[in-house]
């Protein structure tokens, strides 16, 4: 039986495009109702946005305590886009996943 690699493909903190990815912040913003961005959704947003830029960041809640083991639960995922149409299309296609 072949060994299974636990290393994620490519850099999961960025997309396949330069200037996009984690902490890339653009004008049009979607404050989601979740605290994480599933890895498979990154590729989906890349497909929707084609060659335009997008990124994501997190906004900590007021009760954020980084000393807790589940600290990540007290943050909100914000997905940002340079193009308003990409924001709208992403919400229409992917809101059920987030």
TIMI-2910 file (N, C-alpha, C, CB; in pm, 1 decimal, decimal comma, always signed):
<rs>
+----------+----------+----------+----------+----------+----------+----------+----------+----------+----------+----------+----------+------+
!      n_x !      n_y !      n_z !     ca_x !     ca_y !     ca_z !      c_x !      c_y !      c_z !     cb_x !     cb_y !     cb_z ! resn !
+----------+----------+----------+----------+----------+----------+----------+----------+----------+----------+----------+----------+------+
!    +84,6 !   -117,9 !     +0,0 !     +0,0 !     +0,0 !     +0,0 !    +89,0 !   +124,0 !     +0,0 !    -96,2 !     -0,1 !   +122,3 !  Unk !
!    +58,5 !   +221,0 !    -82,7 !   +138,9 !   +343,1 !    -94,2 !   +114,1 !   +434,7 !    +25,2 !   +106,9 !   +417,1 !   -225,9 !  Unk !
!   +218,7 !   +506,6 !    +63,4 !   +206,7 !   +602,0 !   +174,0 !   +125,9 !   +722,6 !   +129,5 !   +346,1 !   +646,2 !   +224,3 !  Unk !
!    +47,5 !   +775,9 !   +220,0 !    -34,8 !   +892,2 !   +191,9 !    +33,4 !  +1014,4 !   +251,2 !   -178,7 !   +875,0 !   +248,8 !  Unk !
!    +55,7 !  +1115,4 !   +170,4 !   +119,0 !  +1237,5 !   +217,8 !    +17,3 !  +1323,6 !   +290,3 !   +182,1 !  +1315,1 !   +101,4 !  Unk !
!    +55,5 !  +1372,0 !   +406,3 !    -31,3 !  +1460,7 !   +481,9 !     +0,5 !  +1607,7 !   +452,4 !    -17,8 !  +1432,6 !   +631,6 !  Unk !
!    +96,4 !  +1631,9 !   +365,0 !   +133,1 !  +1768,3 !   +328,7 !    +35,7 !  +1820,9 !   +225,4 !   +277,6 !  +1774,6 !   +275,2 !  Unk !
!    -28,4 !  +1935,3 !   +251,8 !   -123,0 !  +1988,8 !   +154,2 !    -51,0 !  +2033,8 !    +27,9 !   -201,9 !  +2105,6 !   +214,4 !  Unk !
!   -117,0 !  +2024,5 !    -87,4 !    -55,2 !  +2068,0 !   -211,9 !    -35,6 !  +2218,6 !   -213,6 !   -139,6 !  +2025,0 !   -331,0 !  Unk !
!    +76,1 !  +2262,2 !   -270,1 !   +106,8 !  +2404,5 !   -282,2 !   +103,9 !  +2473,0 !   -145,5 !     +7,7 !  +2472,5 !   -377,6 !  Unk !
!    +97,8 !  +2601,1 !   -145,4 !    +90,6 !  +2678,3 !    -22,0 !    -55,9 !  +2707,5 !     +6,0 !   +174,1 !  +2810,6 !    -31,7 !  Unk !
!   -110,1 !  +2654,5 !   +113,8 !   -252,8 !  +2671,0 !   +141,0 !   -287,7 !  +2811,2 !   +187,2 !   -297,3 !  +2571,6 !   +244,6 !  Unk !
!   -186,8 !  +2894,7 !   +213,8 !   -215,4 !  +3031,6 !   +254,9 !   -217,5 !  +3126,5 !   +136,2 !   -113,1 !  +3078,5 !   +356,5 !  Unk !
!   -211,6 !  +3072,7 !    +16,9 !   -221,9 !  +3157,2 !   -101,5 !   -294,1 !  +3080,8 !   -211,2 !    -82,1 !  +3203,2 !   -149,5 !  Unk !
!   -331,3 !  +3153,7 !   -312,1 !   -393,1 !  +3090,5 !   -427,5 !   -283,2 !  +3069,1 !   -529,8 !   -510,8 !  +3177,0 !   -485,8 !  Unk !
!   -319,2 !  +3030,4 !   -647,4 !   -219,7 !  +3008,4 !   -751,6 !   -174,0 !  +3139,7 !   -816,3 !   -275,8 !  +2915,2 !   -857,8 !  Unk !
!   -231,7 !  +3251,4 !   -773,4 !   -199,5 !  +3380,7 !   -834,0 !   -126,8 !  +3473,5 !   -737,6 !   -325,7 !  +3447,6 !   -883,2 !  Unk !
!    -32,5 !  +3547,6 !   -790,2 !    +41,9 !  +3644,3 !   -710,1 !    -49,7 !  +3758,5 !   -666,9 !   +162,7 !  +3699,0 !   -789,2 !  Unk !
!    -32,6 !  +3803,7 !   -543,4 !   -112,3 !  +3914,5 !   -492,5 !   -245,5 !  +3872,1 !   -433,3 !   -136,3 !  +4012,3 !   -601,1 !  Unk !
!   -271,4 !  +3743,1 !   -430,6 !   -395,1 !  +3690,1 !   -374,9 !   -362,0 !  +3602,0 !   -255,5 !   -474,9 !  +3610,9 !   -481,6 !  Unk !
!   -461,4 !  +3576,8 !   -170,9 !   -441,9 !  +3482,8 !    -62,1 !   -463,1 !  +3544,1 !    +74,7 !   -305,5 !  +3425,2 !    -69,6 !  Unk !
!   -402,7 !  +3480,1 !   +174,3 !   -419,5 !  +3521,4 !   +313,3 !   -367,1 !  +3662,9 !   +335,4 !   -348,0 !  +3423,7 !   +406,6 !  Unk !
!   -447,5 !  +3743,5 !   +399,7 !   -419,6 !  +3883,5 !   +432,3 !   -407,4 !  +3974,3 !   +310,4 !   -293,7 !  +3891,9 !   +511,9 !  Unk !
!   -456,1 !  +3930,1 !   +195,0 !   -470,5 !  +4018,1 !    +79,2 !   -609,5 !  +4080,6 !    +92,1 !   -452,4 !  +3939,5 !    -59,7 !  Unk !
!   -613,7 !  +4210,4 !   +115,0 !   -740,1 !  +4277,4 !   +145,7 !   -775,0 !  +4373,8 !    +32,4 !   -731,5 !  +4353,1 !   +281,7 !  Unk !
!   -898,8 !  +4360,6 !    -17,2 !   -946,1 !  +4443,7 !   -126,7 !  -1075,7 !  +4513,8 !    -86,7 !   -967,2 !  +4359,3 !   -254,0 !  Unk !
!  -1123,3 !  +4599,1 !   -172,8 !  -1236,8 !  +4687,9 !   -143,2 !  -1367,0 !  +4615,1 !   -109,9 !  -1260,6 !  +4778,2 !   -259,9 !  Unk !
!  -1402,0 !  +4515,8 !   -189,2 !  -1531,5 !  +4449,0 !   -173,8 !  -1515,5 !  +4331,2 !    -77,7 !  -1586,9 !  +4400,8 !   -312,2 !  Unk !
!  -1590,9 !  +4335,6 !    +33,8 !  -1568,5 !  +4240,9 !   +142,3 !  -1695,1 !  +4166,0 !   +181,0 !  -1513,2 !  +4312,6 !   +262,7 !  Unk !
!  -1676,6 !  +4038,1 !   +206,6 !  -1784,7 !  +3950,9 !   +251,1 !  -1750,9 !  +3902,7 !   +391,3 !  -1805,6 !  +3830,4 !   +153,1 !  Unk !
!  -1824,9 !  +3952,3 !   +489,4 !  -1811,9 !  +3905,5 !   +627,4 !  -1896,6 !  +3779,7 !   +639,2 !  -1856,7 !  +4016,0 !   +732,1 !  Unk !
!  -1832,7 !  +3665,7 !   +645,3 !  -1905,3 !  +3538,7 !   +649,0 !  -1953,3 !  +3508,5 !   +791,0 !  -1816,1 !  +3424,0 !   +597,0 !  Unk !
!  -2024,6 !  +3399,8 !   +805,0 !  -2071,8 !  +3355,0 !   +936,3 !  -1989,9 !  +3237,5 !   +987,1 !  -2219,5 !  +3316,5 !   +929,6 !  Unk !
!  -1865,5 !  +3229,1 !   +944,9 !  -1780,8 !  +3117,4 !   +983,7 !  -1644,2 !  +3167,3 !  +1028,3 !  -1766,1 !  +3018,0 !   +868,1 !  Unk !
!  -1565,7 !  +3077,0 !  +1086,0 !  -1434,1 !  +3115,5 !  +1136,3 !  -1319,9 !  +3054,1 !  +1056,6 !  -1421,2 !  +3076,1 !  +1280,7 !  Unk !
!  -1349,8 !  +2989,6 !   +944,6 !  -1244,5 !  +2923,3 !   +867,2 !  -1279,5 !  +2921,1 !   +718,5 !  -1222,4 !  +2779,7 !   +918,4 !  Unk !
!  -1175,6 !  +2908,8 !   +636,8 !  -1193,1 !  +2896,0 !   +492,5 !  -1148,8 !  +2755,0 !   +452,8 !  -1111,4 !  +3006,2 !   +414,3 !  Unk !
!  -1242,9 !  +2667,2 !   +415,5 !  -1204,9 !  +2531,6 !   +375,2 !  -1110,3 !  +2535,1 !   +254,7 !  -1330,5 !  +2448,4 !   +341,9 !  Unk !
!  -1010,9 !  +2447,9 !   +256,6 !   -909,2 !  +2448,1 !   +151,0 !   -968,8 !  +2429,8 !    +12,2 !   -807,7 !  +2339,2 !   +176,8 !  Unk !
!  -1070,7 !  +2346,2 !     -2,0 !  -1127,5 !  +2321,5 !   -133,9 !  -1200,1 !  +2444,7 !   -189,2 !  -1223,2 !  +2203,4 !   -127,7 !  Unk !
!  -1240,7 !  +2535,3 !   -102,9 !  -1310,7 !  +2655,7 !   -148,0 !  -1212,8 !  +2753,3 !   -214,5 !  -1382,5 !  +2724,1 !    -29,3 !  Unk !
!  -1085,8 !  +2748,7 !   -176,4 !   -985,3 !  +2837,5 !   -237,3 !   -981,9 !  +2817,5 !   -388,8 !   -844,6 !  +2811,3 !   -176,5 !  Unk !
!   -977,4 !  +2692,6 !   -433,5 !   -976,4 !  +2663,2 !   -577,0 !  -1104,6 !  +2706,3 !   -645,9 !   -954,3 !  +2515,7 !   -599,5 !  Unk !
!  -1216,5 !  +2692,4 !   -576,1 !  -1344,2 !  +2734,8 !   -633,1 !  -1347,2 !  +2886,3 !   -654,6 !  -1459,9 !  +2692,0 !   -542,0 !  Unk !
!  -1297,0 !  +2960,7 !   -557,5 !  -1294,9 !  +3106,7 !   -572,1 !  -1195,0 !  +3147,2 !   -680,4 !  -1258,9 !  +3174,8 !   -437,4 !  Unk !
!  -1082,2 !  +3077,5 !   -690,9 !   -987,7 !  +3103,4 !   -800,3 !  -1056,5 !  +3089,3 !   -935,8 !   -867,2 !  +3007,3 !   -791,8 !  Unk !
!  -1139,6 !  +2986,2 !   -949,3 !  -1210,3 !  +2963,4 !  -1075,5 !  -1308,8 !  +3075,7 !  -1103,4 !  -1283,4 !  +2828,9 !  -1072,8 !  Unk !
!  -1381,6 !  +3118,2 !  -1002,4 !  -1481,1 !  +3224,0 !  -1019,8 !  -1415,2 !  +3356,3 !  -1055,9 !  -1564,3 !  +3240,1 !   -892,8 !  Unk !
!  -1306,1 !  +3389,2 !   -988,8 !  -1242,8 !  +3520,0 !  -1008,2 !  -1153,1 !  +3526,5 !  -1130,7 !  -1162,6 !  +3555,7 !   -887,1 !  Unk !
!  -1127,5 !  +3414,5 !  -1193,6 !  -1041,7 !  +3406,6 !  -1312,4 !   -908,1 !  +3473,8 !  -1284,8 !  -1110,4 !  +3472,1 !  -1434,5 !  Unk !
!   -874,0 !  +3583,8 !  -1348,1 !   -743,7 !  +3648,6 !  -1329,7 !   -749,6 !  +3770,6 !  -1239,3 !   -687,7 !  +3688,8 !  -1463,1 !  Unk !
!   -861,9 !  +3791,5 !  -1172,6 !   -874,1 !  +3906,8 !  -1083,8 !   -832,9 !  +3868,6 !   -941,9 !  -1018,3 !  +3961,5 !  -1085,0 !  Unk !
!   -797,6 !  +3967,7 !   -863,4 !   -743,2 !  +3942,3 !   -730,2 !   -851,2 !  +3927,6 !   -624,0 !   -649,8 !  +4053,4 !   -691,2 !  Unk !
!   -818,8 !  +3844,7 !   -525,2 !   -906,1 !  +3823,8 !   -409,9 !   -818,7 !  +3774,0 !   -295,4 !  -1022,4 !  +3721,8 !   -442,5 !  Unk !
!   -873,8 !  +3777,4 !   -176,8 !   -798,8 !  +3730,1 !    -61,5 !   -890,5 !  +3705,3 !    +56,3 !   -690,9 !  +3829,7 !    -23,6 !  Unk !
!   -830,9 !  +3671,7 !   +169,4 !   -909,5 !  +3651,4 !   +290,3 !   -827,6 !  +3690,9 !   +411,9 !   -956,2 !  +3505,3 !   +301,7 !  Unk !
!   -899,4 !  +3725,4 !   +515,0 !   -839,8 !  +3760,4 !   +642,8 !   -939,2 !  +3722,9 !   +751,9 !   -802,4 !  +3912,4 !   +649,0 !  Unk !
!   -901,6 !  +3744,8 !   +875,2 !   -988,2 !  +3711,9 !   +987,1 !   -998,0 !  +3831,2 !  +1080,5 !   -936,4 !  +3588,1 !  +1062,2 !  Unk !
!  -1117,4 !  +3853,3 !  +1133,0 !  -1138,4 !  +3959,0 !  +1231,0 !  -1164,6 !  +3893,3 !  +1365,7 !  -1256,8 !  +4053,0 !  +1189,7 !  Unk !
!  -1077,1 !  +3918,1 !  +1464,3 !  -1099,3 !  +3857,5 !  +1595,7 !  -1218,8 !  +3921,0 !  +1665,5 !   -973,9 !  +3871,2 !  +1683,1 !  Unk !
!  -1292,2 !  +3840,0 !  +1740,2 !  -1403,4 !  +3890,8 !  +1820,4 !  -1347,5 !  +3957,2 !  +1945,9 !  -1503,0 !  +3776,2 !  +1857,7 !  Unk !
!  -1428,3 !  +4033,0 !  +2013,6 !  -1384,1 !  +4103,6 !  +2134,1 !  -1336,8 !  +4008,2 !  +2242,9 !  -1496,2 !  +4190,2 !  +2187,7 !  Unk !
!  -1392,6 !  +3888,7 !  +2247,1 !  -1355,5 !  +3792,4 !  +2350,3 !  -1241,7 !  +3699,4 !  +2308,4 !  -1475,4 !  +3710,4 !  +2387,9 !  Unk !
!  -1167,1 !  +3734,4 !  +2202,9 !  -1057,4 !  +3651,0 !  +2153,0 !   -952,9 !  +3631,4 !  +2262,9 !   -992,5 !  +3715,0 !  +2026,9 !  Unk !
!   -917,7 !  +3505,6 !  +2287,5 !   -815,0 !  +3471,3 !  +2384,6 !   -722,2 !  +3370,3 !  +2318,3 !   -877,2 !  +3414,2 !  +2517,4 !  Unk !
!   -605,8 !  +3416,4 !  +2273,6 !   -512,5 !  +3330,1 !  +2201,7 !   -450,8 !  +3221,5 !  +2290,1 !   -402,9 !  +3413,6 !  +2141,1 !  Unk !
!   -472,4 !  +3227,4 !  +2419,5 !   -418,2 !  +3126,3 !  +2510,1 !   -507,3 !  +3002,1 !  +2517,9 !   -400,2 !  +3185,4 !  +2649,0 !  Unk !
!   -630,6 !  +3012,8 !  +2469,9 !   -721,0 !  +2897,7 !  +2467,7 !   -685,0 !  +2805,6 !  +2352,1 !   -868,2 !  +2943,5 !  +2456,3 !  Unk !
!   -709,5 !  +2677,8 !  +2368,3 !   -678,9 !  +2583,4 !  +2260,8 !   -773,7 !  +2598,3 !  +2142,3 !   -684,6 !  +2441,2 !  +2313,4 !  Unk !
!   -892,9 !  +2650,2 !  +2165,7 !   -989,1 !  +2670,0 !  +2056,1 !  -1006,4 !  +2818,5 !  +2023,6 !  -1125,6 !  +2608,2 !  +2092,8 !  Unk !
!   -897,8 !  +2893,8 !  +2031,0 !   -899,3 !  +3038,8 !  +2008,2 !   -957,7 !  +3075,4 !  +1872,5 !   -758,7 !  +3094,8 !  +2019,6 !  Unk !
!   -936,2 !  +2993,5 !  +1772,2 !   -978,6 !  +3022,2 !  +1635,2 !  -1130,5 !  +3033,4 !  +1622,1 !   -927,3 !  +2914,3 !  +1541,8 !  Unk !
!  -1203,8 !  +2980,9 !  +1716,7 !  -1350,2 !  +2987,8 !  +1710,5 !  -1402,2 !  +3129,7 !  +1731,8 !  -1411,3 !  +2894,9 !  +1814,5 !  Unk !
!  -1319,3 !  +3215,7 !  +1787,4 !  -1360,4 !  +3353,2 !  +1816,6 !  -1309,3 !  +3450,8 !  +1711,4 !  -1310,6 !  +3395,0 !  +1954,4 !  Unk !
!  -1331,3 !  +3416,7 !  +1584,8 !  -1293,1 !  +3504,4 !  +1474,6 !  -1392,9 !  +3488,3 !  +1361,0 !  -1149,2 !  +3473,5 !  +1426,1 !  Unk !
!  -1395,4 !  +3585,0 !  +1273,4 !  -1484,3 !  +3582,5 !  +1157,4 !  -1400,1 !  +3585,8 !  +1030,2 !  -1584,3 !  +3702,2 !  +1160,8 !  Unk !
!  -1431,4 !  +3497,3 !   +937,4 !  -1366,3 !  +3494,5 !   +807,0 !  -1420,6 !  +3607,3 !   +721,1 !  -1387,2 !  +3358,0 !   +737,6 !  Unk !
!  -1330,0 !  +3685,5 !   +660,7 !  -1367,5 !  +3791,6 !   +567,7 !  -1299,3 !  +3760,8 !   +434,9 !  -1326,9 !  +3934,5 !   +622,2 !  Unk !
!  -1378,6 !  +3744,6 !   +330,5 !  -1324,8 !  +3720,5 !   +196,7 !  -1337,0 !  +3851,1 !   +120,2 !  -1400,3 !  +3602,7 !   +122,9 !  Unk !
!  -1227,4 !  +3893,5 !    +55,9 !  -1225,4 !  +4023,7 !    -10,6 !  -1194,2 !  +4008,1 !   -159,8 !  -1121,9 !  +4116,4 !    +56,2 !  Unk !
!  -1244,8 !  +4102,1 !   -238,1 !  -1232,0 !  +4095,6 !   -383,8 !  -1199,2 !  +4233,6 !   -439,5 !  -1361,7 !  +4041,0 !   -448,0 !  Unk !
!  -1122,6 !  +4237,8 !   -547,9 !  -1098,7 !  +4365,2 !   -614,9 !  -1214,1 !  +4401,6 !   -707,8 !   -968,2 !  +4359,8 !   -693,5 !  Unk !
!  -1296,8 !  +4303,4 !   -742,2 !  -1407,3 !  +4325,2 !   -835,7 !  -1540,2 !  +4290,5 !   -768,5 !  -1387,8 !  +4240,5 !   -964,4 !  Unk !
!  -1634,5 !  +4382,4 !   -772,3 !  -1764,0 !  +4361,8 !   -707,3 !  -1840,5 !  +4243,8 !   -766,5 !  -1848,1 !  +4487,6 !   -718,3 !  Unk !
!  -1829,5 !  +4224,2 !   -895,5 !  -1899,0 !  +4112,2 !   -959,5 !  -1848,9 !  +3978,3 !   -905,0 !  -1880,0 !  +4117,6 !  -1112,2 !  Unk !
!  -1720,6 !  +3969,1 !   -873,3 !  -1666,6 !  +3846,1 !   -815,5 !  -1724,6 !  +3820,5 !   -677,1 !  -1514,1 !  +3853,2 !   -807,9 !  Unk !
!  -1740,5 !  +3925,3 !   -598,6 !  -1802,6 !  +3912,0 !   -466,7 !  -1943,7 !  +3855,1 !   -480,2 !  -1806,4 !  +4048,6 !   -394,1 !  Unk !
!  -2021,0 !  +3912,5 !   -569,1 !  -2159,8 !  +3869,9 !   -588,2 !  -2165,6 !  +3725,3 !   -637,3 !  -2231,7 !  +3963,0 !   -688,0 !  Unk !
!  -2085,4 !  +3692,7 !   -738,0 !  -2087,8 !  +3557,0 !   -794,4 !  -2040,8 !  +3454,3 !   -692,4 !  -2000,0 !  +3549,6 !   -920,1 !  Unk !
!  -1939,4 !  +3487,8 !   -613,2 !  -1890,9 !  +3395,9 !   -511,0 !  -1997,6 !  +3371,1 !   -405,1 !  -1763,6 !  +3450,5 !   -446,1 !  Unk !
!  -2065,9 !  +3474,8 !   -363,8 !  -2174,0 !  +3457,7 !   -265,7 !  -2283,9 !  +3368,1 !   -321,3 !  -2232,7 !  +3594,1 !   -225,5 !  Unk !
!  -2320,6 !  +3390,1 !   -446,6 !  -2426,8 !  +3309,3 !   -507,7 !  -2388,0 !  +3162,8 !   -518,3 !  -2461,0 !  +3363,1 !   -645,5 !  Unk !
!  -2261,7 !  +3137,1 !   -554,5 !  -2219,3 !  +2999,5 !   -577,3 !  -2174,0 !  +2925,6 !   -452,4 !  -2109,8 !  +2998,2 !   -675,8 !  Unk !
!  -2117,5 !  +2997,9 !   -355,2 !  -2051,0 !  +2929,1 !   -244,9 !  -2105,8 !  +2955,4 !   -106,1 !  -1911,1 !  +2964,8 !   -245,5 !  Unk !
!  -2207,6 !  +3038,3 !    -92,6 !  -2259,1 !  +3071,5 !    +40,9 !  -2300,7 !  +2946,6 !   +118,5 !  -2378,2 !  +3167,1 !    +29,2 !  Unk !
!  -2351,1 !  +2846,9 !    +51,7 !  -2393,7 !  +2724,2 !   +120,3 !  -2276,8 !  +2644,3 !   +176,4 !  -2473,1 !  +2637,1 !    +25,6 !  Unk !
!  -2154,5 !  +2674,1 !   +132,8 !  -2036,1 !  +2602,9 !   +182,5 !  -1971,3 !  +2672,2 !   +301,2 !  -1934,6 !  +2588,1 !    +71,9 !  Unk !
!  -2011,6 !  +2795,8 !   +323,4 !  -1947,1 !  +2873,0 !   +430,9 !  -2044,2 !  +2902,1 !   +540,2 !  -1889,0 !  +3003,0 !   +378,2 !  Unk !
+----------+----------+----------+----------+----------+----------+----------+----------+----------+----------+----------+----------+------+
</rs>
